[in-house]
C-alpha cells in the first residue's frame, strides 16, 4: 500500500510540474505522436467527398452492443492515446457497450478493421442525461493499440495549431430524411454559427436538453445545408495543421446535439474539447 501511495504522489507531482512549466501534457503527447506520423494521403477538399481508408486514422467506431442499428454502429469517437478514446457522454448511455473498431472505418461495411474491447468508461461528472451540457466521456480500452498507418491518435487542441482548415466528418446522409450512410463523409470549412444566432435557433426549437442556451463549453455549426450532412452521433470537428509535414490533426469538437441536418434553421451543437483538457489529462496521462 505504501508503494502505491508513493506512486500516486509522484504522478501528481509530475502532473503539476508539467503544468507549472507551461507545457500541457496534451501538448507533450501531441509532439510525441507527431514525431512518427507521416502523411498517408493527400486531402481531398470537395464538400461531401468520400474518405480514404487512411485519411482519419484516429477515428473510432463504437459498436452497438444490442446490434439494433444498421452496421452495428452506435456512435463515433477519437483515439487520443494508446488506450483511450474520447467521445460524448450521451453516446455512452448503454452500460453494456463493450467494443470499438479502429482502422479501416472509412466504410462501416469494411471487415478488415481492428476490434478492441472496452475495459471501462467515465462520463464527465457534471453531465446529466436530461441535458446536453458537459457532454463528454472517456473510454479505456482493455489493452493498448498498436499504431499503424490507419490507427493513430489525434492531437488535442492546446494552442499548437493556430492555422489550418476545419474539417467535419462522420457517417453522412444525403438529407436528414435518409438512412445513415456506411461511407464516411467530410465537409471542409463548415460555417461556425455566432453564439447569439445559435441561441436564437435553440430558443426557436425549445430544446429541453439545451434549456439554458449555449454554454461556454459548446459551439455551433450551421447544418442547414443538405450537402453537408455528417450527422452520425459524435461526429468530429477537427483542424488540419498546415504547418506540420506529418499532416497532424487537432480535435476541436465532438457532435453533441442538434436538429435534422438539412432542415431550415438547423444547427449542430458541439462540445468544445479544449475546455476539458484538465479533466482529460488527469485521467489519460495521470502517470505521465
C-alpha positions in Angstrom: 0.0 0.0 0.0 2.9 2.4 0.8 4.3 1.8 -2.7 1.0 2.6 -4.3 0.8 5.8 -2.2 4.2 7.0 -3.2 3.5 6.2 -6.9 0.3 8.3 -6.7 2.2 11.2 -5.1 5.0 11.0 -7.7 2.4 11.1 -10.5 0.6 14.1 -9.1 4.0 15.9 -8.7 4.9 15.2 -12.3 1.5 16.5 -13.5 1.8 19.7 -11.5 5.4 20.2 -12.7 4.4 19.9 -16.3 1.6 22.5 -15.8 3.9 24.8 -13.9 6.4 24.8 -16.8 3.6 26.0 -19.1 3.7 22.8 -21.3 0.5 20.8 -21.1 0.6 17.0 -21.0 -1.7 17.0 -24.1 0.9 19.2 -25.9 3.8 17.0 -24.9 1.9 13.9 -26.1 1.0 15.6 -29.4 4.6 16.4 -30.1 5.5 12.8 -29.3 2.8 11.4 -31.7 3.8 13.8 -34.5 7.4 12.6 -34.5 6.4 9.3 -36.1 3.4 10.4 -38.1 3.6 10.6 -41.8 1.1 12.0 -44.2 -0.8 9.0 -45.6 -2.9 10.6 -48.3 -3.4 13.9 -50.0 -6.5 15.5 -48.7 -9.5 15.9 -51.0 -11.2 19.2 -50.5 -14.7 18.8 -52.0 -17.6 19.1 -49.5 -19.3 15.8 -49.0 -16.4 13.8 -50.7 -15.7 10.3 -49.7 -12.8 9.5 -47.3 -9.7 7.4 -48.0 -9.2 4.5 -45.6 -6.1 6.2 -44.1 -7.4 9.7 -44.1 -8.6 9.9 -40.4 -6.6 7.2 -38.6 -7.8 8.4 -35.2 -11.5 7.7 -35.9 -13.1 5.1 -33.7 -16.4 3.4 -34.4 -18.1 2.5 -31.1 -20.2 -0.6 -31.7 -23.8 -1.1 -30.8 -24.0 -3.9 -28.2 -27.6 -4.7 -29.0 -26.8 -4.8 -32.7 -30.1 -2.9 -33.2 -28.6 -0.3 -35.5 -27.6 -0.6 -39.1 -23.9 -1.7 -39.5 -23.7 -2.3 -35.7 -22.7 1.4 -35.3 -23.6 3.3 -32.1 -21.5 6.4 -32.3 -18.1 7.9 -33.1 -15.0 8.7 -31.1 -11.4 9.8 -31.3 -8.3 7.8 -30.3 -6.3 10.2 -28.1 -3.7 7.8 -26.7 -2.6 4.2 -26.9 -5.5 3.2 -24.7 -8.1 6.0 -24.6 -11.0 7.1 -26.8 -12.8 10.4 -26.4 -16.5 10.6 -27.2 -19.7 12.1 -25.9 -21.3 11.1 -22.6 -24.7 10.9 -24.5 -23.1 8.2 -26.6 -22.3 6.0 -23.6 -25.8 5.6 -22.3 -25.8 1.9 -22.5 -23.9 0.2 -19.7 -23.3 -2.9 -21.9 -21.2 -1.0 -24.5 -18.2 -3.3 -24.8 -16.3 -2.9 -28.1 -14.9 -0.5 -30.7 -13.5 -0.7 -34.2 -10.3 1.1 -35.3 -8.6 1.3 -38.7 -10.5 0.8 -42.0 -13.5 2.6 -40.5 -13.9 4.8 -43.6 -16.7 2.3 -44.6 -18.8 0.5 -42.0 -19.1 -2.4 -44.3 -15.3 -2.9 -44.2 -14.3 -6.0 -42.3 -10.5 -5.5 -42.1 -10.5 -3.2 -39.1 -9.2 -3.9 -35.6 -11.7 -4.7 -32.8 -10.8 -3.8 -29.2 -12.8 -4.5 -26.1 -13.7 -1.7 -23.6 -12.3 -2.0 -20.1 -14.1 0.9 -18.6 -15.5 4.4 -19.3 -16.1 7.6 -17.4 -18.6 10.4 -18.2 -17.8 13.9 -17.1 -19.0 14.3 -13.5 -21.2 17.3 -14.4 -23.1 15.5 -17.2 -26.7 14.5 -16.7 -28.7 12.6 -19.3 -31.5 15.1 -19.2 -29.3 17.9 -20.5 -26.7 18.2 -23.3 -24.1 20.1 -21.2 -20.7 18.7 -20.3 -21.4 16.0 -22.9 -18.0 14.3 -23.0 -16.7 10.9 -21.9 -13.6 8.8 -22.0 -13.3 5.1 -22.9 -10.4 3.0 -21.7 -9.6 0.0 -23.9 -8.6 -3.3 -22.4 -5.2 -3.1 -24.0 -3.0 -0.6 -25.8 -3.4 -0.4 -29.6 -0.5 -0.7 -32.0 -0.1 2.4 -34.1 -0.2 1.9 -37.9 -0.9 4.0 -41.0 -4.7 3.5 -40.3 -4.6 3.7 -36.5 -3.0 6.7 -34.8 -4.1 9.2 -32.1 -5.3 12.7 -32.8 -3.8 15.7 -31.0 -5.9 17.7 -28.6 -6.1 21.4 -29.2 -3.7 23.1 -26.8 -2.6 26.1 -28.7 -0.4 24.2 -31.2 -2.5 24.6 -34.3 -3.0 28.3 -34.9 -3.9 28.0 -38.6 -5.4 25.3 -40.7 -8.7 24.3 -42.3 -11.6 22.9 -40.3 -13.0 19.6 -41.3 -16.2 18.0 -40.1 -16.5 14.3 -40.7 -18.7 11.4 -39.8 -21.1 8.9 -41.4 -23.2 11.1 -43.6 -26.7 11.4 -45.1 -27.9 12.9 -48.4 -30.5 14.7 -46.3 -32.0 14.4 -42.8 -34.7 12.0 -44.1 -32.2 9.5 -45.4 -30.7 6.5 -43.5 -27.2 6.6 -42.2 -24.6 6.0 -45.0 -21.9 3.4 -44.3 -19.4 5.6 -46.0 -17.7 8.3 -44.1 -18.2 11.8 -45.5 -16.5 15.1 -44.7 -17.1 18.7 -45.1 -14.3 21.3 -45.4 -14.6 24.6 -43.6 -18.1 24.2 -42.2 -19.6 27.6 -41.1 -19.4 28.3 -37.3 -22.6 29.9 -36.1 -22.4 33.0 -34.0 -23.3 32.3 -30.4 -26.2 34.7 -30.4 -27.6 33.2 -33.6 -27.2 29.7 -32.2 -29.2 30.7 -29.1 -31.9 32.1 -31.3 -32.2 28.7 -33.0 -32.2 26.8 -29.7 -35.0 29.1 -28.4 -36.9 28.7 -31.6 -36.9 24.9 -31.3 -37.4 25.0 -27.5 -34.8 22.3 -27.0 -35.2 21.0 -23.4 -31.7 19.5 -23.3 -30.3 23.0 -24.0 -32.8 24.9 -21.9 -30.1 27.3 -20.7 -28.9 28.2 -24.2 -25.4 27.6 -25.5 -22.8 27.1 -22.7 -19.2 28.4 -22.9 -18.0 24.8 -23.3 -20.0 24.5 -26.5 -20.2 26.0 -30.0 -22.5 25.7 -33.0 -22.1 24.7 -36.7 -24.6 25.6 -39.3 -26.1 22.3 -40.6 -28.9 23.7 -42.8 -27.1 22.8 -46.0 -28.0 19.3 -47.2 -24.7 18.9 -48.9 -23.0 19.0 -45.5 -24.8 16.3 -43.6 -22.4 14.5 -41.4 -24.9 13.7 -38.8 -23.8 10.5 -37.1 -23.7 10.6 -33.3 -20.5 12.2 -32.0 -19.1 13.2 -35.4 -15.8 15.0 -35.2 -14.8 18.6 -36.0 -11.0 18.7 -36.5 -8.4 21.1 -37.7 -5.6 20.1 -40.0 -2.3 21.6 -39.0 -0.9 23.1 -42.2 2.5 23.8 -40.6 3.3 20.2 -39.9 4.7 17.9 -42.6 3.2 15.0 -40.7 -0.3 16.2 -41.6 -1.4 16.3 -37.9 -5.0 16.9 -36.9 -6.3 18.6 -33.8 -9.6 17.7 -32.2 -11.8 20.8 -31.8 -15.2 19.5 -31.1 -17.5 16.4 -30.8 -21.1 16.4 -32.1 -23.4 16.5 -29.1 -26.9 17.8 -30.0 -28.7 19.5 -32.8 -31.5 19.3 -35.3 -32.2 17.4 -38.5 -29.4 18.1 -40.9 -30.5 19.9 -44.0 -33.6 21.4 -42.3 -34.3 25.1 -42.1 -32.8 26.8 -39.1 -30.7 23.8 -38.3 -27.5 23.8 -36.2 -25.3 21.2 -34.7 -24.1 21.7 -31.1 -20.5 20.6 -30.4 -18.7 20.0 -27.2 -15.5 22.2 -27.2 -12.8 19.7 -26.3 -10.3 22.5 -25.3 -12.5 23.4 -22.4 -12.0 19.9 -20.9 -8.2 19.5 -21.2 -7.6 19.5 -17.4 -10.2 16.7 -16.9 -8.9 14.7 -19.8 -5.2 15.0 -18.8 -6.0 14.0 -15.2 -7.4 10.7 -16.4 -5.5 9.7 -19.5 -2.0 10.8 -18.5 -2.2 10.9 -14.8 1.0 8.9 -14.6 2.9 10.6 -17.3 
